[in-house]
């Protein structure tokens, strides 16, 4: 097949989980014999900033994401029409080349794009976040998960103390967004990366048409990880407790350190690999010998650190849509501790041994377990890498969606 993958998240100097997913899929589809091009943004230079994983096909820089903010944060209310404005840009770029492809597969943050793609075109989108019904894409507010379904409640995420006008305008935008997304899911095929994400959309949007809705779990390139493990080990010492991820409120690194410093499990040491807006504050707040911040860390080194860690902690307070870091650690055979929320419970399907993924209802009980769980076995010098989450298992499922 001739396939066009589309994502405004690519290229980027630091490729996130969505971007890695797209490039992993594209390379696997090429390996399976398809012709695959990737359409990305015009903001970052592709050749100089290809991200952690290189795409093996042709890259088209066509998605202009600039100038579409419309001062939304300053105005203090959500603006549905700015999303429509950007969506129209994307649609024009796609339709300019659509006749060259058998299928167009979009991975991004504008699910309403499907409404601007003619119904006769074979268009598929994959949903990676909670943006199907939430204009912040995360359903996280004031330090905790948001489960509100009333659009009037959404104004509090656009302004700290919304006025009556701001509240009304935000509610209108959210209603328009949700109606447009529901229409988009009826018009063209949609893949969710977890059952949780699908069910979360249904909770707000109402029943979805099973003929156009699919679940294909997120995946890894096991071959690429094996190649990383075959090279020399990093010079840094093996982590005891390892945390990998963006350092912000939703990912919960600060909440974990608050709980950890209150109990200080004897003899344990924490390594944090990642960057984000809370990094500097946490470095200043916790200048302790038991804690090491690595800052932004290349993906290859993250894999090496994960393979050598005694335990991996997933500190996310938000409801993870899938959890690539969790699957990587499970596939590498490492014990994982995480909060029991979002799609994380689904990941027990990727355990290499029973009880490998331990789930907790709150951060305090997770931290308490660090002092009471049996000591984790030392990682093997050559890790046994599970194939359960390999992208090559997902390719036939996605091909079936393309052909449906």
C-alpha positions in Angstrom: 0.0 0.0 0.0 1.0 3.6 -0.4 0.6 5.1 3.1 0.8 8.7 4.3 1.4 9.1 8.0 0.6 12.6 9.3 1.7 14.2 12.6 2.2 17.8 13.7 4.5 16.5 16.6 7.2 15.5 14.1 10.0 16.6 13.9 10.9 17.8 17.3 14.2 18.3 19.1 12.9 16.0 21.9 10.6 13.4 20.4 7.7 12.5 22.7 5.7 9.2 23.0 3.3 10.1 20.2 6.2 10.9 17.8 8.1 7.7 18.6 4.9 5.7 18.0 4.5 7.2 14.6 8.1 6.7 13.5 8.1 3.1 14.9 4.9 2.3 13.0 6.2 3.9 9.8 9.5 2.0 9.8 7.6 -1.3 10.6 5.2 -0.7 7.7 8.2 -0.1 5.4 9.7 -3.3 6.7 6.5 -5.1 5.8 6.7 -4.0 2.2 4.6 -0.8 2.1 5.6 2.6 0.7 5.3 5.1 3.5 5.8 8.9 3.6 5.6 11.0 6.7 4.0 14.5 6.7 5.2 16.7 9.6 5.4 20.3 10.8 7.4 23.1 9.2 8.6 24.5 12.5 11.7 22.3 13.3 14.2 21.3 10.6 13.8 17.6 9.9 17.3 16.8 8.7 19.0 18.5 11.6 16.6 17.5 14.3 15.3 14.0 13.4 14.5 13.0 17.0 15.7 9.9 18.8 14.5 7.5 16.1 15.1 8.1 12.5 12.3 7.6 10.0 13.4 5.5 7.0 10.9 6.9 4.5 10.3 10.3 2.8 9.5 13.3 4.9 7.1 16.1 3.8 7.3 19.4 5.8 3.8 20.7 5.2 1.9 21.3 8.5 2.2 25.0 9.5 1.4 25.1 13.3 2.4 28.7 13.9 0.1 31.6 14.6 -2.8 29.5 15.7 -2.9 30.3 19.5 -5.2 33.3 19.1 -4.1 34.5 22.6 -6.4 31.9 24.2 -4.6 31.9 27.5 -4.6 35.7 27.8 -8.3 35.9 27.0 -9.1 33.2 29.6 -11.5 31.1 27.6 -11.3 28.2 25.1 -11.7 29.1 21.5 -13.1 26.3 19.4 -12.6 28.3 16.1 -8.8 28.5 16.5 -8.8 24.7 16.4 -10.9 24.8 13.2 -8.5 27.3 11.7 -5.5 25.0 12.3 -7.5 22.0 11.2 -8.3 23.7 7.8 -4.6 24.3 7.3 -3.8 20.6 7.9 -6.7 19.5 5.7 -5.4 21.6 2.8 -1.9 20.2 3.1 -3.2 16.6 3.2 -5.7 17.0 0.3 -2.9 18.5 -1.9 -1.3 15.1 -2.0 -4.1 12.7 -1.0 -4.5 11.2 -4.5 -1.0 9.8 -4.2 -1.9 7.4 -1.4 -4.1 4.4 -0.6 -4.5 5.4 3.0 -3.9 8.6 5.1 -3.2 7.9 8.8 -3.2 10.9 11.2 -1.6 11.0 14.6 -2.1 14.3 16.3 -4.3 16.6 18.5 -7.0 17.6 16.1 -9.5 14.7 15.9 -11.9 17.0 14.1 -9.6 16.8 11.0 -11.7 13.8 9.9 -14.6 16.1 9.2 -12.7 18.0 6.5 -11.5 14.8 4.7 -13.9 13.6 2.0 -15.7 10.5 2.9 -14.4 8.6 -0.2 -10.8 8.9 1.0 -9.4 6.1 3.2 -8.6 8.2 6.3 -7.7 6.8 9.7 -6.7 8.6 12.9 -5.1 7.3 16.0 -6.0 8.9 19.3 -3.1 9.1 21.8 -4.6 11.4 24.5 -7.8 12.5 26.1 -8.3 15.4 23.6 -11.4 13.7 22.2 -13.4 15.5 24.9 -10.9 17.7 26.8 -9.3 20.8 25.3 -6.3 20.4 27.6 -5.9 16.8 26.3 -5.0 15.5 29.8 -8.2 15.7 32.0 -6.0 16.9 34.9 -6.9 19.9 37.1 -5.7 21.3 40.4 -3.3 18.4 41.0 -5.8 15.6 40.4 -7.7 13.7 37.7 -10.7 15.5 36.3 -13.8 13.4 35.7 -16.3 16.3 35.0 -18.5 15.8 32.0 -20.4 19.1 32.1 -18.8 21.6 29.6 -19.5 24.4 32.1 -16.8 22.9 34.4 -14.1 23.3 31.7 -13.9 27.0 32.1 -11.7 26.5 35.2 -8.9 25.1 33.1 -8.9 28.2 30.8 -8.9 30.8 33.6 -8.2 30.5 37.3 -11.3 32.5 38.2 -13.4 32.7 35.1 -16.0 35.4 34.7 -19.6 34.6 33.6 -18.7 35.6 30.0 -15.5 33.4 30.1 -17.5 30.5 31.5 -20.1 30.8 28.8 -17.6 31.0 26.0 -15.5 28.1 27.2 -18.6 25.9 27.6 -19.8 26.8 24.1 -16.4 25.9 22.7 -16.3 22.6 24.5 -19.8 21.7 23.3 -18.9 22.5 19.7 -15.6 20.5 20.0 -17.3 17.4 21.4 -20.0 17.5 18.8 -17.4 17.8 16.0 -15.3 15.0 17.4 -18.3 12.7 17.6 -19.1 13.5 14.0 -15.5 12.9 13.0 -15.5 9.4 14.6 -18.6 8.5 12.7 -17.2 9.9 9.4 -13.8 8.1 9.3 -12.1 5.2 11.2 -10.4 5.9 14.5 -7.9 3.8 16.5 -7.5 4.2 20.3 -4.2 3.2 21.8 -6.0 1.7 24.9 -9.4 0.5 26.0 -9.3 3.1 28.7 -9.0 5.9 26.1 -11.9 4.5 24.1 -14.1 4.2 27.2 -13.2 7.6 28.3 -14.3 9.1 25.0 -17.6 7.1 25.2 -18.3 8.5 28.7 -18.6 12.0 27.4 -19.3 11.6 23.6 -21.8 8.8 24.0 -21.8 5.4 22.2 -19.4 5.1 19.2 -20.0 3.2 16.1 -18.2 -0.2 16.4 -17.8 -0.2 12.6 -15.4 2.7 12.7 -13.8 2.4 16.1 -10.8 0.1 16.9 -8.3 -0.5 19.8 -4.7 -1.2 18.8 -2.5 -0.9 21.9 0.7 1.2 21.8 3.8 -0.7 20.8 7.6 -0.8 20.9 10.3 -1.6 18.3 11.8 -4.6 20.1 14.6 -4.9 17.4 15.7 -1.3 18.0 15.8 -1.8 21.8 17.8 -5.0 21.3 20.3 -3.0 19.2 20.6 -0.5 22.0 21.3 -3.2 24.5 24.0 -4.7 22.3 26.2 -1.6 22.5 28.5 -0.6 25.4 26.9 0.1 28.7 26.7 3.8 29.9 29.3 5.1 32.2 26.7 6.1 34.9 26.1 3.6 37.7 23.1 1.3 37.5 20.0 2.9 39.1 18.4 1.5 42.2 15.0 3.3 41.8 14.5 4.8 38.3 12.0 7.4 37.2 11.7 8.3 33.5 9.5 11.1 32.1 8.7 14.7 31.8 9.0 16.6 35.1 5.8 18.5 35.5 2.7 18.4 37.7 0.8 15.7 35.8 3.7 13.3 35.7 3.9 13.4 39.5 7.7 13.4 40.1 7.3 16.2 42.7 4.5 14.3 44.5 6.6 11.2 44.6 9.6 13.0 46.0 7.4 14.7 48.7 6.1 11.3 49.8 9.5 9.7 49.6 11.3 12.4 51.6 8.7 12.0 54.3 9.6 8.4 54.9 13.0 7.8 53.3 13.1 4.1 52.8 16.4 2.9 54.2 19.3 2.4 51.8 17.4 3.4 48.7 18.5 5.8 46.0 16.4 7.5 43.3 17.5 8.5 39.7 15.3 10.8 37.6 15.8 10.9 33.9 13.9 13.7 32.2 13.4 17.4 31.7 10.4 19.7 32.3 9.2 22.9 33.9 9.5 21.6 37.5 13.1 20.3 37.2 14.9 23.4 38.5 12.5 23.8 41.5 12.9 20.1 42.5 16.7 20.2 42.1 16.7 23.2 44.5 14.2 21.6 46.9 15.9 18.2 47.1 19.7 18.6 47.1 20.1 15.1 48.7 22.6 12.3 48.3 19.8 9.8 47.8 18.6 11.7 44.7 20.2 12.1 41.3 18.7 14.2 38.4 20.0 13.4 35.0 18.0 16.0 33.1 17.0 15.3 29.5 18.4 11.9 28.5 18.7 10.4 25.0 16.4 7.5 24.4 19.2 5.0 23.9 20.6 5.8 27.4 17.1 5.6 28.9 16.8 2.1 27.6 20.2 1.2 29.1 19.3 2.7 32.4 15.9 0.9 32.5 17.4 -2.5 31.7 19.8 -2.1 34.6 17.4 -0.6 37.2 16.4 -2.6 40.3 12.9 -1.0 40.2 11.1 1.4 37.9 8.6 3.9 39.3 5.9 5.4 37.2 4.9 8.5 39.1 2.1 9.8 36.9 -0.8 11.4 38.7 -2.7 11.8 35.5 -4.5 9.0 33.7 -1.9 7.7 31.3 -3.4 7.0 27.8 -1.1 4.0 27.6 2.4 4.4 29.1 5.3 3.7 26.9 7.8 3.9 29.7 5.9 1.3 31.7 5.8 -1.1 28.7 9.5 -0.6 28.1 10.3 -1.5 31.7 8.0 -4.5 31.7 9.4 -5.8 28.4 12.9 -5.5 29.9 11.8 -7.6 32.9 12.1 -4.9 35.5 9.7 -4.6 38.4 7.4 -1.6 38.0 5.4 0.3 40.6 2.7 2.7 39.5 -0.7 4.2 40.4 -3.8 2.3 39.6 -5.4 4.7 37.1 -5.8 5.3 33.4 -4.6 2.6 31.0 -1.9 1.4 33.4 -3.9 -1.6 34.7 -4.2 -2.9 31.1 -0.4 -3.2 30.9 -0.4 -6.2 33.1 -0.9 -8.1 29.8 2.8 -7.3 29.2 4.2 -8.8 32.4 7.1 -11.1 31.9 6.3 -12.8 35.2 3.3 -12.6 37.6 3.2 -9.6 39.9 5.8 -7.6 37.9 3.5 -4.6 37.7 2.5 -3.5 41.2 -0.5 -1.0 41.3 -1.3 1.4 44.2 -4.2 3.6 45.0 -2.1 6.6 46.2 1.5 7.8 46.3 1.9 7.2 50.0 1.2 3.5 49.6 3.5 3.2 46.6 6.4 4.8 48.6 5.7 2.6 51.6 6.0 -0.5 49.3 9.6 0.5 48.5 10.5 -0.5 52.0 8.4 -3.6 52.3 8.5 -5.3 48.9 11.0 -8.1 48.5 14.3 -6.9 47.1 14.3 -6.9 43.3 16.6 -9.3 41.7 19.7 -7.9 40.0 19.2 -7.4 36.3 20.7 -10.0 34.0 23.8 -8.9 32.2 22.0 -9.6 28.9 18.3 -8.8 29.5 15.6 -11.1 28.2 13.5 -8.8 26.1 9.8 -9.7 25.8 8.3 -9.6 22.3 4.7 -9.1 23.5 4.6 -5.4 22.8 6.5 -5.5 19.5 5.2 -3.3 16.7 5.4 -6.3 14.3 2.5 -7.8 16.2 0.5 -4.6 15.7 1.2 -4.1 12.0 -1.3 -6.9 10.8 -4.0 -5.3 13.0 -3.4 -1.9 11.6 -3.4 -3.3 8.0 -6.8 -4.7 8.7 -8.0 -1.3 9.7 -6.6 0.2 6.6 -8.4 -2.4 4.5 -11.7 -2.2 6.3 
